Amino acid sequence: MTDAQNRFAVSLDDLKREIQQLQVKQNEFQADLSEVKTSVRKIATDLSGVKTSVGKLETDLSEVKHNVKALIHDTAINKNRTDCLVEVPFPQTHEMPWGMQVETGRNRSRELSELTSEKVIRQLDNVEAKAYFTRYYPGETVPRDQGEIHDAILRAVGGPTL
């Protein structure tokens, strides 16, 4: 082989090595790009879930604002009155309590009283007072003192307490 042919062969071998290295880098790049695409798709899915959650929060917030406005209105009208309480739903279940059937034991149940005044609340018997307390304050220990239970119920429905 001539000197020129040797240089050409070496150059050709160098080019082949360079091409192989470029192909390896291209494969690595494509693998990385595939991971990036997968991550972007996951982020897009997560973002869609976040948008849905934000929409639900906005709806819930709108409902809360409405309820707060109604409570402010009721409070302004009924300030310092203990004879005209309004029905307040239980916080976890959002159920309206008046007339709700509750278990009293021994396969018996009865309707919860309408808490229309402080007097009515103070006259609740132990069973009914505990039923109201456990629903207005889920997970909390029921006080032993009946007066404490009545005060807690009054706070829950927006009435005055001592």
C-alpha positions in Angstrom: 0.0 0.0 0.0 1.1 3.4 -0.8 1.4 6.1 1.8 -1.7 7.8 0.5 -3.7 4.6 0.7 -2.5 4.0 4.3 -3.6 7.5 5.3 -6.9 7.0 3.5 -7.4 3.6 5.3 -6.6 5.2 8.7 -8.9 8.1 8.0 -11.6 5.7 7.0 -11.2 3.6 10.2 -11.2 6.9 12.2 -14.4 7.9 10.4 -16.0 4.4 11.1 -15.1 4.8 14.8 -16.5 8.3 14.9 -19.7 7.1 13.3 -20.0 4.2 15.8 -19.5 6.6 18.7 -22.1 9.0 17.2 -24.5 6.1 16.8 -24.0 5.1 20.5 -24.5 8.7 21.6 -27.6 8.9 19.3 -29.0 5.8 21.0 -28.3 7.2 24.4 -29.9 10.5 23.4 -33.0 8.6 22.1 -33.3 6.7 25.4 -33.0 9.9 27.4 -35.5 11.6 25.1 -37.9 8.7 25.6 -37.6 9.1 29.4 -38.2 12.8 29.1 -41.3 12.2 27.0 -42.6 9.7 29.6 -42.0 12.2 32.4 -43.7 15.0 30.4 -46.8 12.7 29.8 -46.8 11.9 33.6 -46.6 15.6 34.4 -49.4 16.3 32.0 -51.6 13.6 33.6 -50.8 14.9 37.1 -51.5 18.5 35.9 -54.9 17.4 34.6 -55.7 15.9 38.1 -54.5 19.1 39.7 -56.8 21.1 37.4 -59.7 18.9 38.3 -58.9 19.2 42.1 -58.6 23.0 41.8 -62.0 23.1 40.0 -63.6 21.1 42.8 -61.9 23.3 45.4 -63.3 26.4 43.6 -66.8 24.9 43.7 -66.4 23.9 47.3 -65.1 27.4 48.2 -68.0 29.0 46.4 -70.4 26.9 48.5 -68.6 27.7 51.7 -68.7 31.5 50.8 -72.5 31.2 50.3 -72.9 29.4 53.6 -70.8 31.9 55.4 -72.8 34.8 53.9 -76.0 33.0 55.1 -74.6 32.5 58.6 -73.5 36.2 58.8 -76.9 37.2 57.7 -78.6 34.9 60.3 -76.2 36.0 63.0 -76.9 39.7 62.3 -80.6 39.1 62.5 -80.5 36.8 65.5 -77.7 38.3 67.5 -78.0 37.6 71.2 -81.3 35.7 70.7 -81.4 32.2 72.1 -84.9 31.4 71.0 -84.4 31.0 67.3 -81.6 28.7 66.4 -81.3 27.3 62.8 -80.6 23.7 61.7 -76.9 23.2 61.1 -75.6 20.2 59.2 -73.2 17.8 60.7 -69.6 18.7 59.5 -68.4 15.3 58.2 -71.6 13.9 56.6 -73.3 17.2 55.8 -76.6 15.6 56.9 -79.3 17.8 58.4 -80.0 16.5 61.9 -83.5 17.5 62.7 -85.7 14.4 62.6 -82.7 12.1 61.8 -83.1 8.6 63.1 -80.4 7.5 65.6 -79.7 4.3 67.3 -80.5 4.3 71.0 -79.4 0.7 71.7 -81.2 -2.6 71.9 -82.2 -2.3 68.2 -84.2 0.9 68.9 -83.9 4.2 67.3 -85.6 7.6 67.6 -85.6 11.0 65.9 -83.3 13.8 66.9 -85.1 16.8 68.3 -85.2 20.2 66.5 -82.7 22.4 68.3 -84.7 25.6 68.0 -83.5 27.2 71.2 -81.0 27.1 74.0 -83.7 25.8 76.3 -84.4 22.8 74.0 -80.7 22.0 73.9 -80.3 22.2 77.7 -83.3 19.8 78.0 -81.7 17.1 75.8 -81.4 13.8 77.5 -78.1 11.9 77.7 -78.8 9.7 74.6 -79.8 12.6 72.4 -77.1 14.9 73.6 -74.4 12.3 72.9 -75.9 11.6 69.5 -75.6 15.3 68.6 -72.1 15.7 70.2 -70.6 12.7 68.4 -71.8 13.9 65.0 -70.9 17.6 65.5 -67.5 16.6 67.0 -66.5 13.3 65.3 -63.5 11.6 66.9 -63.6 13.7 70.1 -64.3 12.2 73.5 -67.8 13.0 74.8 -67.5 15.0 78.0 -68.9 13.4 81.2 -70.6 16.6 82.3 -74.0 17.1 80.6 -73.6 20.9 80.7 -70.3 20.7 78.7 -72.0 18.6 76.1 -74.9 21.1 75.9 -72.4 24.0 75.6 -70.5 22.2 72.8 -73.8 21.6 70.9 -74.7 25.3 71.3 -71.3 26.3 69.9 -71.8 23.9 67.0 -75.1 25.4 66.0 -74.0 29.0 66.6 -75.8 29.6 69.8 -74.5 31.5 72.9 -72.7 29.6 75.6 -71.8 30.5 79.2 
